[in-house]
Amino acid sequence: MRRLVPPTLDRYVAARLVDPFIQGVAMFCGLLLALDTVRRALDFLSSGATAWDALKFFTLSVPQYLALSMPMAMLFAGIYTFGRLSDDNEITAMTSAGVPFRRLVVPAMGFALAVSLFAFFVSEFVAPWCNFQVERLRAGVPPQIGSHGSSHRMFSDLDSHGRVSMIVYAASFDAAGPSLRDITILRYEYKPSGEVDEILITRAESAAYSQDFWWTLTGAWTRQTLAPQPMEWVETEIRLHRRPEQIARLDLEARTMTIRMLRQQVRDLERTLSQTGLDDQMLDRLNTFRTELGLRFSVPIACLVLAMAGCPMGVRPERSGKSMSFGLSFGVIMLYYIFLNYMTQMGYDGRMPAWLAAWFANIVVGIVGIVQIARVPQ
């Protein structure tokens, strides 16, 4: 007859994970903030920002690292908790009572799933807004004089119905000009039914800012794409709805966008590439957005995957101490993130499908965790 596991035992195992998880979040999030955000806040302060703005810069950067620290904390909690249970011979007592180890892992997986959902909430609804506010703070500090030839820029605008009305892509941006170079502009006109009626493509050698969001074009032409007899004409001025400082600081970055916005960017880039056949820079940007879209799901799920790997790693009495658990989890998490960053870079470069680059590290660690659970004496 199959033995049932008392709910009290599930609650007991899950409750043992709470304290080390909170301590792990504090340790790893503090470490990430100390390594990166403090330096960036000091650089922001030295660039001319006030102390209050630097403090807001630091505070708004916390959610991004909070989401990253949760998988690390979940690994630490799994190693430490099951190490303590093993050290106190509680696992031996439970298995002797007929509860196999793989069943003891179930409440830990339930706890990790709840953490994954919370990490997804932070990374999707909190971190993008905070990162956007950080960029707004940076935009309030004038760009340094002499910052020439920065990388490509791409931004889009929506009409009153939430539809894409314009996509602007420039191969380079010169903040000292200020000017955009090698520009492609797509403007969308819609029918009352909501279907696309016409797409206008404008190509220009450069655009220099004049005033009130208007830019003066050089070497520009505009062509219809959907008309039965397409027309082509010359334009000398266009309204891009962006000032130079906004383009310098507030160009769209993946970390400031939600999943919905990332998907829209992917669709816009795919449409632009299919219609204009632009250079490799736009293709690289498309690969970047595709990979970042996959990471929005894979990083929160890493809480579950790393917990699966951490629980069986803790079943050794000599590993039950906090210092040993922290050292072991830090070593594993370093290998995990180095591997994840390497695969992510392959996704950015187009050397691997974006979804596989985002999920490959989780797949490998998940397989290792399943094998380890199966090898623990039941």
C-alpha positions as CSV (number, residue, x, y, z in Angstrom):
1,M,0.0,0.0,0.0
2,R,1.3,3.4,-1.0
3,R,2.2,5.6,2.0
4,L,0.9,9.2,2.0
5,V,3.2,12.0,3.0
6,P,1.6,14.2,5.7
7,P,1.0,17.8,4.7
8,T,2.8,18.8,7.9
9,L,6.0,17.3,6.5
10,D,5.6,19.4,3.3
11,R,5.1,22.5,5.3
12,Y,8.1,21.7,7.5
13,V,10.5,21.3,4.6
14,A,9.1,24.5,2.9
15,A,9.4,26.5,6.1
16,R,13.0,25.5,6.5
17,L,13.8,27.1,3.1
18,V,12.5,30.5,4.0
19,D,15.2,31.9,6.3
20,P,18.2,30.8,4.1
21,F,16.4,32.1,1.0
22,I,15.9,35.5,2.5
23,Q,19.6,35.6,3.7
24,G,20.7,34.5,0.2
25,V,18.7,37.3,-1.4
26,A,20.3,39.8,0.9
27,M,23.8,38.4,0.4
28,F,23.7,38.0,-3.4
29,C,21.7,41.2,-4.1
30,G,24.0,43.2,-1.9
31,L,27.0,41.7,-3.7
32,L,25.7,42.6,-7.1
33,L,24.8,46.1,-6.0
34,A,28.3,46.6,-4.5
35,L,30.0,45.3,-7.6
36,D,28.1,47.3,-10.2
37,T,25.4,49.8,-9.1
38,V,27.5,51.6,-6.5
39,R,30.2,52.4,-9.1
40,R,27.6,53.4,-11.7
41,A,25.9,55.7,-9.1
42,L,29.2,57.3,-8.3
43,D,30.0,57.8,-12.0
44,F,26.5,59.4,-12.4
45,L,27.2,61.7,-9.5
46,S,30.6,62.7,-11.0
47,S,28.9,63.5,-14.3
48,G,27.0,66.4,-12.8
49,A,24.0,64.8,-11.0
50,T,22.9,65.8,-7.6
51,A,23.3,63.6,-4.5
52,W,19.5,63.1,-4.4
53,D,19.5,62.0,-8.1
54,A,22.4,59.6,-7.4
55,L,20.4,58.1,-4.5
56,K,17.4,57.6,-6.7
57,F,19.6,56.1,-9.4
58,F,20.9,53.5,-6.8
59,T,17.4,52.8,-5.4
60,L,15.8,52.3,-8.8
61,S,18.6,49.9,-9.8
62,V,17.7,47.5,-7.0
63,P,14.8,45.6,-8.7
64,Q,16.9,44.5,-11.6
65,Y,19.5,42.9,-9.3
66,L,16.8,41.6,-7.0
67,A,15.4,39.5,-9.9
68,L,18.9,38.2,-10.7
69,S,19.7,37.3,-7.1
70,M,16.6,35.1,-6.6
71,P,17.9,32.1,-8.5
72,M,21.2,32.4,-6.6
73,A,19.3,32.6,-3.3
74,M,17.2,29.6,-4.2
75,L,20.3,27.5,-4.9
76,F,21.8,28.6,-1.6
77,A,18.6,27.8,0.3
78,G,18.4,24.3,-1.3
79,I,22.0,23.4,-0.5
80,Y,21.9,24.8,3.1
81,T,18.5,23.5,4.0
82,F,19.0,19.9,2.8
83,G,22.5,20.0,4.2
84,R,21.1,20.8,7.7
85,L,18.4,18.1,7.3
86,S,21.1,15.6,6.4
87,D,23.5,16.7,9.2
88,D,20.7,16.3,11.7
89,N,19.8,12.9,10.3
90,E,16.3,14.1,9.6
91,I,16.5,12.9,5.9
92,T,17.5,9.5,7.2
93,A,14.5,9.4,9.6
94,M,12.2,10.5,6.8
95,T,13.4,8.0,4.3
96,S,13.3,5.3,7.0
97,A,9.7,6.1,7.5
98,G,9.0,5.4,3.9
99,V,9.3,8.9,2.4
100,P,11.7,8.7,-0.6
101,F,14.1,11.6,-1.1
102,R,12.5,12.6,-4.5
103,R,9.3,13.1,-2.5
104,L,11.0,15.3,0.0
105,V,12.1,17.6,-2.9
106,V,8.5,18.3,-3.9
107,P,7.8,21.0,-1.3
108,A,11.1,22.6,-2.2
109,M,10.0,22.7,-5.8
110,G,6.7,24.2,-4.8
111,F,8.5,26.9,-2.9
112,A,10.9,27.5,-5.9
113,L,7.9,27.8,-8.2
114,A,6.4,30.5,-6.1
115,V,9.8,32.3,-6.1
116,S,10.0,31.9,-9.9
117,L,6.5,33.6,-10.3
118,F,7.6,36.4,-8.0
119,A,10.9,36.8,-9.9
120,F,8.9,37.0,-13.2
121,F,6.6,39.7,-11.7
122,V,9.6,41.8,-10.7
123,S,11.5,41.3,-14.0
124,E,8.3,42.0,-16.1
125,F,6.4,44.7,-14.2
126,V,8.8,46.4,-11.7
127,A,12.4,46.3,-13.2
128,P,11.5,47.7,-16.7
129,W,9.7,50.7,-15.2
130,C,12.6,51.3,-12.8
131,N,15.2,50.9,-15.5
132,F,13.3,53.4,-17.6
133,Q,13.3,55.9,-14.8
134,V,17.0,55.4,-14.4
135,E,17.4,56.3,-18.1
136,R,15.3,59.4,-17.6
137,L,17.6,60.4,-14.7
138,R,20.6,59.9,-17.0
139,A,18.8,61.9,-19.7
140,G,18.5,64.8,-17.3
141,V,22.3,65.1,-17.3
142,P,23.6,66.6,-20.5
143,P,25.8,64.3,-22.6
144,Q,29.5,64.9,-22.3
145,I,30.9,67.1,-25.0
146,G,32.9,65.3,-27.6
147,S,30.9,62.0,-27.5
148,H,31.0,61.4,-31.3
149,G,29.8,58.5,-33.4
150,S,28.0,56.4,-30.9
151,S,26.3,53.2,-31.9
152,H,23.1,52.8,-33.9
153,R,19.8,54.1,-32.7
154,M,16.3,52.7,-33.2
155,F,13.0,54.0,-31.8
156,S,9.3,53.8,-32.7
157,D,6.2,55.8,-32.1
158,L,2.6,54.7,-31.6
159,D,-0.6,56.4,-32.8
160,S,-3.6,57.1,-30.6
161,H,-4.9,53.6,-31.1
162,G,-1.6,52.0,-29.9
163,R,-0.5,51.0,-33.4
164,V,3.0,51.6,-34.7
165,S,3.0,54.8,-36.7
166,M,6.8,55.3,-37.3
167,I,10.0,53.3,-37.0
168,V,13.3,55.1,-37.2
169,Y,16.7,53.4,-37.6
170,A,20.0,55.2,-37.8
171,A,23.4,53.6,-38.3
172,S,25.1,56.1,-36.0
173,F,24.4,59.1,-33.8
174,D,26.7,62.1,-33.2
175,A,25.7,63.9,-30.0
176,A,28.1,66.8,-30.7
177,G,26.4,67.5,-34.1
178,P,23.7,66.6,-33.1
179,S,23.0,64.5,-36.1
180,L,21.9,61.0,-37.2
181,R,23.5,59.3,-40.2
182,D,22.4,56.6,-42.6
183,I,18.8,56.8,-41.7
184,T,15.8,54.6,-42.6
185,I,12.3,55.7,-41.6
186,L,9.1,53.7,-42.0
187,R,5.8,55.5,-41.6
188,Y,2.5,53.5,-41.4
189,E,-0.9,54.7,-42.6
190,Y,-4.0,52.8,-41.6
191,K,-7.4,52.2,-42.9
192,P,-10.5,52.9,-40.7
193,S,-10.7,49.1,-40.2
194,G,-7.2,49.0,-38.7
195,E,-5.4,47.4,-41.6
196,V,-2.3,48.9,-43.0
197,D,-3.1,51.1,-46.0
198,E,0.3,52.4,-46.9
199,I,3.9,52.1,-45.8
200,L,6.3,55.0,-46.7
201,I,10.0,54.3,-46.7
202,T,12.4,57.3,-46.3
203,R,16.1,56.9,-46.7
204,A,18.5,59.8,-45.9
205,E,22.3,60.2,-45.7
206,S,21.9,62.3,-42.5
207,A,19.5,64.3,-40.4
208,A,20.5,67.4,-38.4
209,Y,18.3,68.7,-35.5
210,S,16.7,72.0,-36.1
211,Q,14.0,72.7,-33.4
212,D,10.7,71.4,-31.9
213,F,11.4,67.8,-32.8
214,W,12.0,68.7,-36.5
215,W,15.1,67.3,-38.3
216,T,16.6,68.6,-41.5
217,L,17.3,65.8,-44.0
218,T,20.2,65.5,-46.4
219,G,20.2,63.2,-49.5
220,A,16.7,62.0,-48.7
221,W,14.0,60.3,-50.7
222,T,10.7,58.8,-49.9
223,R,8.9,56.0,-51.7
224,Q,5.5,54.4,-51.4
225,T,5.5,50.6,-51.1
226,L,1.8,49.4,-51.4
227,A,0.3,51.7,-54.0
228,P,-0.4,50.1,-57.5
229,Q,1.8,52.8,-59.0
230,P,4.3,53.7,-56.3
231,M,5.5,57.3,-56.2
232,E,8.9,58.6,-55.1
233,W,9.7,62.2,-54.0
234,V,12.3,64.2,-52.1
235,E,11.9,65.4,-48.5
236,T,14.0,67.9,-46.7
237,E,12.5,68.0,-43.2
238,I,10.7,65.4,-41.0
239,R,9.3,65.3,-37.5
240,L,10.9,62.4,-35.5
241,H,9.3,63.2,-32.1
242,R,12.7,63.0,-30.4
243,R,15.2,65.6,-29.3
244,P,19.0,64.9,-29.4
245,E,19.3,64.3,-25.7
246,Q,16.4,61.8,-25.8
247,I,18.1,59.9,-28.6
248,A,21.4,60.1,-26.7
249,R,20.0,58.7,-23.5
250,L,16.6,57.2,-24.1
251,D,17.1,54.9,-27.1
252,L,15.1,51.8,-26.5
253,E,17.0,49.1,-24.6
254,A,15.7,45.6,-23.8
255,R,16.0,46.1,-20.1
256,T,13.5,49.1,-20.2
257,M,10.9,47.1,-22.1
258,T,8.2,44.7,-21.1
259,I,7.6,41.4,-22.9
260,R,4.8,43.0,-24.9
261,M,7.2,45.8,-26.0
262,L,10.0,43.3,-26.8
263,R,7.6,41.3,-29.0
264,Q,6.5,44.5,-30.8
265,Q,10.2,45.4,-31.4
266,V,10.9,41.9,-32.8
267,R,7.9,42.3,-35.2
268,D,8.9,45.8,-36.3
269,L,12.5,44.7,-37.0
270,E,11.4,41.6,-38.9
271,R,9.0,43.8,-41.0
272,T,11.7,46.4,-41.6
273,L,14.3,43.8,-42.6
274,S,11.9,42.1,-45.0
275,Q,11.0,45.4,-46.7
276,T,14.3,47.2,-46.8
277,G,17.0,44.5,-46.5
278,L,19.2,46.6,-44.2
279,D,22.8,45.8,-43.0
280,D,24.0,43.4,-40.4
281,Q,23.5,46.0,-37.5
282,M,19.8,45.7,-37.7
283,L,20.0,41.9,-37.8
284,D,22.2,41.9,-34.7
285,R,19.6,44.1,-33.0
286,L,16.8,41.7,-33.9
287,N,18.8,38.7,-32.6
288,T,19.4,40.7,-29.4
289,F,15.7,41.4,-28.8
290,R,14.8,37.8,-29.6
291,T,17.4,36.5,-27.1
292,E,16.3,39.0,-24.4
293,L,12.7,37.9,-24.9
294,G,13.7,34.3,-24.1
295,L,15.7,35.4,-21.1
296,R,12.6,37.1,-19.6
297,F,11.2,33.6,-19.1
298,S,14.3,31.5,-18.6
299,V,15.9,33.6,-15.8
300,P,12.8,33.4,-13.4
301,I,12.5,29.7,-14.2
302,A,16.2,29.4,-13.2
303,C,14.9,29.6,-9.6
304,L,13.2,26.3,-10.0
305,V,16.0,24.7,-12.0
306,L,18.7,25.7,-9.5
307,A,16.7,24.5,-6.6
308,M,16.4,21.2,-8.3
309,A,20.2,21.0,-8.6
310,G,20.8,22.5,-5.1
311,C,18.7,20.2,-2.9
312,P,20.6,16.9,-3.7
313,M,23.9,18.8,-3.5
314,G,23.2,19.6,0.2
315,V,22.8,15.9,1.2
316,R,26.3,15.8,2.8
317,P,26.9,16.5,6.5
318,E,30.1,18.3,5.7
319,R,28.3,20.8,3.5
320,S,25.6,21.9,6.0
321,G,27.4,25.0,7.3
322,K,26.4,28.4,6.0
323,S,29.9,29.3,4.9
324,M,30.3,26.1,3.0
325,S,26.8,26.4,1.6
326,F,27.5,29.9,0.5
327,G,30.9,29.0,-1.1
328,L,29.4,26.0,-2.9
329,S,26.4,27.9,-4.2
330,F,28.6,30.9,-5.2
331,G,30.8,28.6,-7.2
332,V,27.9,26.8,-8.9
333,I,26.1,30.1,-9.7
334,M,29.3,31.6,-11.1
335,L,29.6,28.7,-13.5
336,Y,25.9,28.9,-14.3
337,Y,26.0,32.6,-15.2
338,I,29.3,32.4,-17.1
339,F,27.7,29.6,-19.2
340,L,24.5,31.6,-19.5
341,N,26.3,34.8,-20.6
342,Y,28.3,32.8,-23.1
343,M,25.2,31.2,-24.6
344,T,23.4,34.6,-24.6
345,Q,26.3,36.2,-26.5
346,M,25.9,33.4,-29.1
347,G,22.3,34.3,-29.4
348,Y,23.1,38.0,-29.8
349,D,25.6,37.2,-32.6
350,G,23.1,34.9,-34.4
351,R,25.4,31.8,-34.0
352,M,22.6,30.0,-32.1
353,P,18.8,30.3,-32.2
354,A,17.6,32.8,-29.7
355,W,15.3,30.5,-27.8
356,L,18.0,27.9,-27.4
357,A,20.6,30.4,-26.3
358,A,18.2,31.7,-23.6
359,W,17.2,28.2,-22.3
360,F,20.3,26.1,-22.9
361,A,21.8,26.7,-19.4
362,N,18.5,25.8,-17.7
363,I,18.2,22.6,-19.8
364,V,21.7,21.5,-18.8
365,V,21.3,22.3,-15.1
366,G,17.9,20.8,-15.1
367,I,19.2,17.5,-16.4
368,V,22.1,17.5,-13.9
369,G,19.5,18.2,-11.1
370,I,17.3,15.3,-12.1
371,V,20.3,12.9,-12.3
372,Q,21.5,14.0,-8.9
373,I,18.0,13.5,-7.3
374,A,17.8,10.0,-8.9
375,R,21.3,9.1,-7.5
376,V,20.5,10.1,-3.9
377,P,19.8,6.9,-1.9
378,Q,16.0,6.7,-1.6
